[in-house]
Amino acid sequence: MLGAAAPWPRRGTLEPEPLTAAALPELRAVDLAVLGFERTVDHRFYLGEGGRRGWLFRRAGRAVAYALYRPTGWIGPLASLRAADVEPVLRFVLAELAALGLEKVKADMPAPCTGAQRVLWEAGLVYGAPPGLLLASRQFGLLDRYLPASYGMF
């Protein structure tokens, strides 16, 4: 989806903090719970040479979600232990990107991630490209709580 960033800071009990390489073990734990596999190598690249920035979200001190973005406004990956947290996490990301002055944002999303769809539609984003199709020989992951970095780097 493609559109403008919007200032929606509601985040409930989630406590965001800037994402650093020190959080790699916590990202690994979230990915294992959400995707069923870990992506430490990808996250290390994203936070280093990949130039992405992001936030780790805690509830009562425990890491429960994360979100990364490119300086161009492309959001992802984003993962959350609870599907209900996708909406406040994504609203926070949109508000932060708007505060940075980004006029356009972009995100890919699996169809089961209805919380993300709802937030992005409310923000006025529209589909800007043909949908991507993910074909798998077996079900994996909890895709109602995940946005990929891109379909090429799922």
KEKE-3310 file (N, C-alpha, C; in steps of 0.2 Angstrom, whole numbers, plus 5000, padded with zeros to 4 digits):
npx = (5004:5002:5004:5001:5010:5003:4998:4995:4996:4992:4995:4992:4997:5009:5027:5038:5055:5070:5077:5091:5106:5108:5096:5095:5094:5081:5073:5075:5068:5054:5053:5054:5042:5032:5035:5040:5053:5070:5077:5090:5101:5096:5091:5102:5109:5099:5099:5112:5122:5110:5103:5091:5079:5071:5059:5058:5045:5039:5030:5027:5040:5044:5049:5038:5035:5041:5046:5053:5059:5063:5073:5067:5053:5047:5039:5043:5052:5038:5033:5023:5019:5006:4991:4982:4991:4997:4990:4991:5005:5008:5002:5009:5021:5018:5015:5027:5035:5028:5031:5045:5044:5041:5032:5026:5023:5026:5020:5021:5009:5003:4988:4981:4983:4974:4973:4983:4980:4968:4973:4981:4972:4963:4972:4973:4980:4983:4981:4996:5002:5002:4995:5006:5009:5010:5015:5015:5020:5016:5008:5014:5020:5012:5003:4994:5000:5011:5021:5030:5047:5049:5041:5051:5061:5055)
npy = (4994:5012:5028:5043:5048:5048:5057:5047:5044:5034:5021:5013:5002:4999:5002:5011:5010:5016:5005:4995:4986:4979:4973:4962:4948:4949:4952:4940:4931:4936:4934:4920:4916:4922:4920:4907:4905:4911:4928:4934:4937:4944:4955:4961:4965:4974:4984:4989:4990:4990:5002:5004:5010:5009:5003:4995:4987:4987:4978:4980:4979:4968:4962:4964:4967:4973:4986:4991:5003:5010:5024:5030:5028:5016:5004:4990:4975:4971:4965:4956:4949:4948:4949:4960:4970:4975:4985:4997:4998:5000:5012:5020:5020:5026:5039:5043:5043:5053:5064:5065:5071:5064:5062:5052:5034:5017:5000:4982:4969:4954:4946:4940:4950:4959:4970:4978:4982:4989:5000:5006:5009:5018:5028:5033:5027:5018:5004:5002:4995:4979:4965:4955:4937:4924:4909:4893:4877:4872:4878:4892:4902:4916:4926:4936:4945:4951:4961:4960:4964:4965:4956:4949:4948:4940)
npz = (5000:4997:5002:5012:5027:5043:5058:5071:5086:5096:5107:5118:5130:5126:5125:5117:5110:5103:5091:5092:5088:5100:5103:5096:5101:5106:5095:5088:5097:5095:5082:5081:5088:5080:5066:5066:5063:5064:5061:5062:5055:5044:5051:5057:5046:5041:5051:5051:5037:5029:5032:5039:5051:5067:5080:5095:5104:5120:5133:5150:5152:5144:5128:5114:5102:5086:5074:5058:5047:5031:5026:5016:5018:5017:5026:5036:5040:5051:5066:5078:5094:5098:5088:5090:5094:5082:5076:5085:5085:5071:5069:5078:5071:5059:5063:5068:5056:5049:5058:5055:5043:5031:5017:5009:5012:5012:5011:5012:5013:5021:5017:5028:5038:5044:5054:5051:5038:5041:5048:5038:5028:5035:5036:5024:5014:4998:4987:4977:4968:4959:4968:4978:4978:4989:4989:4996:5001:5013:5028:5037:5050:5059:5051:5053:5061:5055:5045:5030:5025:5012:4998:4992:5002:5012)
capx = (5000:5006:5001:5004:5011:4998:4999:4991:5001:4989:4999:4990:5002:5016:5032:5043:5061:5074:5079:5098:5108:5108:5090:5094:5091:5074:5070:5075:5062:5048:5052:5053:5035:5028:5036:5043:5060:5073:5080:5095:5106:5093:5090:5109:5110:5095:5101:5119:5122:5104:5101:5085:5079:5065:5058:5056:5040:5039:5024:5029:5047:5045:5049:5032:5034:5046:5045:5058:5057:5068:5072:5062:5046:5045:5039:5044:5047:5035:5031:5020:5017:4998:4988:4979:4996:4999:4987:4995:5012:5008:5000:5015:5026:5015:5016:5034:5037:5025:5035:5051:5043:5040:5025:5024:5025:5024:5021:5018:5006:4999:4980:4978:4985:4969:4974:4988:4975:4963:4976:4983:4966:4961:4977:4972:4984:4979:4986:4999:5005:4999:4997:5011:5006:5015:5013:5019:5018:5013:5006:5019:5019:5006:5003:4990:5004:5017:5022:5037:5052:5046:5040:5057:5064:5049)
capy = (5000:5018:5034:5048:5046:5051:5057:5044:5041:5030:5015:5009:5000:4998:5006:5010:5012:5015:4999:4994:4979:4976:4970:4956:4942:4950:4951:4933:4928:4938:4931:4913:4915:4924:4916:4900:4904:4918:4932:4938:4939:4950:4961:4964:4969:4980:4989:4991:4992:4991:5008:5005:5012:5006:5003:4989:4989:4983:4979:4978:4977:4962:4964:4961:4969:4978:4988:4994:5007:5013:5032:5032:5028:5009:5000:4983:4971:4973:4958:4957:4943:4948:4952:4966:4975:4977:4992:5003:4998:5003:5019:5024:5021:5031:5046:5045:5045:5060:5068:5065:5074:5059:5063:5045:5028:5011:4994:4976:4965:4948:4947:4939:4955:4964:4975:4983:4985:4994:5006:5010:5012:5024:5034:5035:5023:5014:4999:5006:4990:4973:4962:4949:4931:4920:4902:4889:4870:4871:4884:4894:4909:4920:4931:4941:4950:4952:4964:4958:4969:4965:4949:4946:4946:4938)
capz = (5000:4996:5004:5016:5034:5047:5065:5075:5091:5101:5108:5124:5135:5123:5127:5111:5111:5097:5089:5091:5087:5106:5104:5091:5104:5107:5089:5087:5100:5092:5075:5082:5090:5075:5060:5066:5061:5066:5055:5065:5050:5041:5056:5058:5040:5041:5056:5049:5030:5026:5034:5042:5058:5070:5087:5099:5108:5126:5138:5156:5151:5139:5120:5112:5094:5083:5067:5055:5041:5027:5026:5010:5020:5016:5032:5036:5043:5057:5069:5085:5097:5098:5082:5092:5094:5075:5075:5089:5083:5065:5070:5080:5065:5054:5067:5068:5049:5048:5061:5051:5037:5025:5014:5007:5015:5008:5015:5009:5019:5019:5017:5035:5043:5044:5058:5047:5032:5043:5050:5032:5024:5038:5035:5017:5009:4993:4983:4972:4963:4959:4974:4978:4980:4993:4988:5001:5001:5020:5032:5042:5053:5061:5046:5055:5065:5052:5038:5027:5023:5005:4997:4990:5008:5017)
cpx = (5004:5001:5004:5005:5005:5000:4994:4995:4998:4993:4997:4996:5009:5021:5038:5049:5065:5077:5087:5100:5108:5102:5089:5092:5083:5070:5069:5069:5056:5047:5051:5045:5031:5028:5038:5050:5063:5076:5086:5100:5103:5093:5097:5111:5106:5097:5108:5119:5116:5101:5094:5085:5072:5064:5056:5051:5040:5032:5027:5036:5049:5044:5043:5031:5040:5043:5051:5055:5064:5068:5068:5055:5044:5045:5039:5051:5044:5032:5028:5018:5009:4996:4985:4984:4998:4996:4990:5002:5013:5006:5005:5020:5024:5016:5023:5037:5034:5029:5042:5050:5042:5033:5022:5027:5023:5025:5018:5015:5003:4992:4978:4979:4980:4969:4978:4984:4971:4967:4978:4977:4964:4966:4977:4976:4980:4984:4989:5002:5001:5000:5002:5007:5012:5012:5018:5016:5015:5012:5012:5018:5012:5005:4998:4993:5011:5017:5029:5041:5050:5045:5046:5062:5059:5053)
cpy = (5006:5024:5039:5046:5050:5051:5054:5040:5036:5023:5011:5008:4998:5003:5006:5013:5012:5008:4999:4987:4975:4972:4964:4950:4943:4949:4944:4930:4930:4934:4923:4912:4917:4920:4909:4899:4911:4921:4936:4941:4945:4956:4965:4968:4975:4986:4992:4994:4994:4998:5009:5007:5009:5007:4996:4991:4984:4984:4976:4975:4971:4964:4960:4962:4973:4980:4992:4998:5009:5020:5034:5031:5021:5006:4993:4981:4974:4966:4960:4951:4943:4952:4959:4972:4978:4984:4998:5003:5002:5011:5023:5025:5026:5038:5048:5047:5051:5065:5070:5069:5070:5060:5057:5040:5022:5005:4988:4972:4959:4949:4945:4945:4961:4970:4981:4986:4990:5001:5010:5012:5018:5030:5036:5032:5019:5009:5003:5001:4983:4969:4956:4943:4927:4913:4897:4882:4868:4878:4886:4901:4911:4926:4937:4946:4951:4956:4962:4965:4970:4958:4946:4944:4945:4936)
cpz = (5000:4998:5009:5023:5038:5055:5070:5081:5096:5101:5114:5128:5132:5124:5121:5113:5105:5097:5088:5090:5094:5107:5099:5095:5105:5101:5087:5090:5097:5086:5076:5084:5084:5068:5060:5064:5063:5060:5058:5060:5046:5045:5057:5052:5040:5045:5055:5042:5027:5027:5037:5049:5061:5077:5089:5104:5114:5130:5144:5156:5146:5132:5118:5104:5092:5076:5065:5049:5037:5027:5021:5012:5020:5023:5031:5037:5050:5060:5076:5088:5097:5092:5084:5093:5087:5074:5079:5086:5076:5065:5073:5075:5060:5057:5067:5061:5047:5051:5058:5044:5030:5023:5011:5011:5011:5012:5011:5015:5017:5020:5024:5040:5042:5048:5054:5041:5035:5045:5043:5028:5028:5037:5028:5012:5004:4990:4977:4967:4963:4965:4973:4981:4983:4992:4992:5001:5008:5023:5036:5044:5055:5057:5048:5059:5062:5046:5036:5026:5015:5003:4994:4996:5014:5023)
residu = (MET:LEU:GLY:ALA:ALA:ALA:PRO:TRP:PRO:ARG:ARG:GLY:THR:LEU:GLU:PRO:GLU:PRO:LEU:THR:ALA:ALA:ALA:LEU:PRO:GLU:LEU:ARG:ALA:VAL:ASP:LEU:ALA:VAL:LEU:GLY:PHE:GLU:ARG:THR:VAL:ASP:HIS:ARG:PHE:TYR:LEU:GLY:GLU:GLY:GLY:ARG:ARG:GLY:TRP:LEU:PHE:ARG:ARG:ALA:GLY:ARG:ALA:VAL:ALA:TYR:ALA:LEU:TYR:ARG:PRO:THR:GLY:TRP:ILE:GLY:PRO:LEU:ALA:SER:LEU:ARG:ALA:ALA:ASP:VAL:GLU:PRO:VAL:LEU:ARG:PHE:VAL:LEU:ALA:GLU:LEU:ALA:ALA:LEU:GLY:LEU:GLU:LYS:VAL:LYS:ALA:ASP:MET:PRO:ALA:PRO:CYS:THR:GLY:ALA:GLN:ARG:VAL:LEU:TRP:GLU:ALA:GLY:LEU:VAL:TYR:GLY:ALA:PRO:PRO:GLY:LEU:LEU:LEU:ALA:SER:ARG:GLN:PHE:GLY:LEU:LEU:ASP:ARG:TYR:LEU:PRO:ALA:SER:TYR:GLY:MET:PHE)
# end
